[in-house]
Amino acid sequence: MSSRPLNFQQLPTSFAELVDAKRTVLVMWDMQKGLAGNAPNLATLKPAAALLLAAAEEAGVLVAWSQHSFPAMENMPGPWLAWMMRKQGVARPEDLKPMFQAGTEATQFLDGFAPLPHHLVLPKQQPSLFLDTPFDSHLKARGIRTIVVAGFATDIGVDLTVRHGNALGYHAVVAEDACGAYAQASHDRSIAFLRDWANVATSAEVAAVWQGRSLSM
């Protein structure tokens, strides 16, 4: 009875190999005024994210930015309408006010975090960068196997993008100090959960690899 050999080449054997600059993408998730701008840890999130961006640029790492907006109210899926009702504290859908409409200030990137011309900017309306965008195609075309995720919110889009990426065969690293949620408890709970699905590291640990240095993991 024969068995097929395991493809061990798909499994990085060190953190440096896992985030190899040539095979990794840095995802800046929803770094927008109406989203990341609400993070309670914004004062520490921003410098951590800036460190990752600078190191990625220096090492030639592909950088992808998600840019979230909602469709017109009449095209909003039911679950999102229910979420909006809870968020706005209203009992009837007709009392809802539009949120995250394209072109509004809420959808603009945080000051100091504008994508560079050669970065990948992916408009999206769902909490996974792999859903209804060409993200997966871009990664496959470049031979990318690892996604490093920073941004907001840890318990929503960061979590779902990581797990969706896992399902598609991508390794994932969550830059813990470069992520945030609406509440610190939500961030902490999701980080604890994601340790079973991905690698959790600090922005300094990721940046050190891209800068050709080493930090103990």
Long-range contacts (C-beta under 8 A, 24 or more apart in sequence): 10-145, 10-169, 12-146, 12-171, 15-199, 15-201, 15-205, 15-209, 15-217, 16-209, 16-214, 18-146, 18-171, 18-173, 18-199, 19-146, 19-148, 19-173, 19-206, 19-209, 19-210, 20-146, 20-209, 21-56, 21-59, 21-60, 21-61, 21-209, 21-210, 22-60, 22-143, 23-143, 23-144, 23-145, 23-146, 24-61, 24-62, 24-144, 24-145, 24-146, 24-147, 24-148, 25-61, 25-62, 25-63, 25-64, 25-139, 25-142, 25-144, 25-146, 25-147, 25-148, 26-52, 26-53, 26-56, 26-61, 26-62, 26-63, 26-64, 26-148, 26-150, 27-64, 27-65, 27-66, 27-129, 27-147, 27-148, 27-149, 27-150, 27-151, 27-161, 28-53, 28-63, 28-64, 28-65, 28-66, 28-113, 28-115, 28-150, 28-151, 29-66, 29-129, 29-149, 29-150, 29-151, 29-152, 29-157, 29-158, 29-161, 29-179, 30-66, 30-67, 30-68, 30-151, 30-152, 30-153, 30-157, 31-65, 31-109, 31-110, 31-113, 31-150, 31-151, 31-152, 32-67, 32-68, 32-106, 32-107, 32-108, 32-109, 32-110, 33-105, 33-106, 33-107, 33-108, 33-109, 33-110, 34-99, 34-100, 34-104, 34-105, 34-106, 34-107, 35-68, 35-100, 35-106, 35-152, 35-153, 36-110, 36-151, 36-152, 36-180, 37-110, 38-152, 38-182, 39-152, 39-153, 39-180, 39-181, 39-182, 40-180, 40-182, 40-183, 40-184, 41-180, 41-184, 41-187, 42-180, 44-177, 45-152, 45-177, 45-178, 45-179, 45-180, 46-110, 46-112, 46-113, 48-150, 48-175, 48-177, 48-178, 48-202, 48-203, 49-113, 49-150, 49-151, 49-175, 49-178, 49-203, 50-112, 50-113, 51-178, 51-203, 51-204, 51-207, 52-148, 52-150, 52-175, 52-178, 52-203, 52-206, 52-207, 53-113, 54-207, 55-206, 55-207, 55-210, 55-211, 56-210, 57-116, 58-210, 58-211, 59-210, 59-211, 61-210, 62-120, 62-138, 62-142, 62-144, 63-115, 63-116, 63-119, 63-120, 64-119, 64-120, 64-121, 64-122, 64-129, 64-135, 64-138, 65-109, 65-115, 65-119, 65-120, 65-121, 65-122, 66-122, 66-124, 66-129, 66-151, 66-157, 67-107, 67-109, 67-121, 67-122, 67-123, 67-124, 68-100, 68-107, 68-124, 68-125, 68-157, 69-100, 69-101, 69-102, 69-107, 69-123, 69-125, 70-98, 70-99, 70-100, 70-101, 70-125, 71-125, 72-98, 72-101, 73-98, 127-156, 127-157, 127-160, 127-161, 128-157, 128-160, 128-161, 128-164, 129-157, 129-161, 129-164, 130-161, 130-164, 130-165, 130-168, 131-164, 136-168, 139-170, 144-170, 145-169, 145-170, 145-171, 146-170, 146-171, 146-172, 146-173, 147-171, 147-172, 147-173, 148-172, 148-173, 148-174, 148-175, 148-206, 149-173, 149-174, 149-175, 149-179, 150-175, 150-178, 150-179, 150-203, 151-178, 151-179, 151-180, 152-179, 152-180, 152-181, 153-180, 153-181, 153-182, 153-186, 153-187, 154-179, 154-180, 154-181, 154-186, 154-187, 154-190, 154-191, 154-194, 155-181, 155-186, 155-187, 155-189, 155-190, 156-181, 158-190, 158-194, 159-190, 159-193, 159-194, 162-194, 162-197, 162-198, 163-197, 166-197, 166-198, 171-198, 171-199, 172-197, 172-198, 172-199, 173-198, 173-199, 173-200, 173-201, 173-206, 174-198, 174-199, 174-200, 174-201, 175-201, 175-202, 175-203, 175-206, 176-200, 176-201, 176-202, 177-202, 177-203, 178-203
